[in-house]
C-alpha cells in the first residue's frame, strides 16, 4: 500500500513511490514497468520521496 504522494520526474516519464512493505520503487509511467526496486526500511515508508541533486531522500 502507498500512503505518500509519488514523485514524478524525467518530464513525467518516471515516478518514485515508497510503500508500506518498505520498498522504494521507480516505475516507468508509459509501460508501468518497475525500473528499480530496493528494500530500504522493514517498517514501511509512509512519506513522499523527494529527489535533490540526483539523490532520493
Secondary structure per residue as TSV (DSSP state, phi and psi in degrees):
chain	resnum	aa	ss	phi	psi
A	1	X	-	360.0	146.3
A	2	X	-	-114.8	125.0
A	3	X	-	-99.4	-43.3
A	4	X	S	-82.0	165.4
A	5	X	-	-73.2	146.5
A	6	X	-	-74.1	157.0
A	7	X	E	-105.2	118.0
A	8	X	E	-98.4	133.5
A	9	X	E	-149.0	-175.4
A	10	X	T	56.0	49.6
A	11	X	T	55.4	37.7
A	12	X	T	82.8	5.2
A	13	X	T	-85.5	-20.4
A	14	X	E	-129.9	152.4
A	15	X	E	-138.9	140.4
A	16	X	E	-112.6	131.3
A	17	X	E	-135.2	145.1
A	18	X	E	-107.6	148.6
A	19	X	-	-130.6	167.9
A	20	X	T	-69.5	-11.0
A	21	X	T	-86.4	3.3
A	22	X	S	86.1	8.8
A	23	X	E	-99.5	144.1
A	24	X	E	-108.0	126.3
A	25	X	E	-125.8	141.4
A	26	X	E	-111.5	125.1
A	27	X	E	-119.9	145.5
A	28	X	E	-81.2	122.7
A	29	X	T	-73.2	-21.0
A	30	X	T	-76.3	-45.7
A	31	X	T	-103.9	-19.4
A	32	X	-	81.5	-0.2
A	33	X	-	-66.6	139.1
A	34	X	E	-78.4	114.0
A	35	X	E	-80.9	-38.0
A	36	X	E	-151.5	143.5
A	37	X	E	-145.9	131.0
A	38	X	E	-144.1	141.7
A	39	X	E	-84.8	120.4
A	40	X	-	-117.5	-20.1
A	41	X	-	-155.5	124.1
A	42	X	T	-70.1	-16.1
A	43	X	T	-93.8	-3.3
A	44	X	-	98.8	158.0
A	45	X	-	-113.2	122.4
A	46	X	-	-118.8	7.9
A	47	X	S	-122.7	169.8
A	48	X	-	-83.0	137.3
A	49	X	-	-73.5	154.8
A	50	X	-	-134.9	141.7
A	51	X	E	-107.9	129.5
A	52	X	E	-138.1	120.1
A	53	X	T	51.9	45.0
A	54	X	T	67.5	17.1
A	55	X	E	-112.6	138.0
A	56	X	E	-91.2	122.6
A	57	X	-	-107.0	360.0
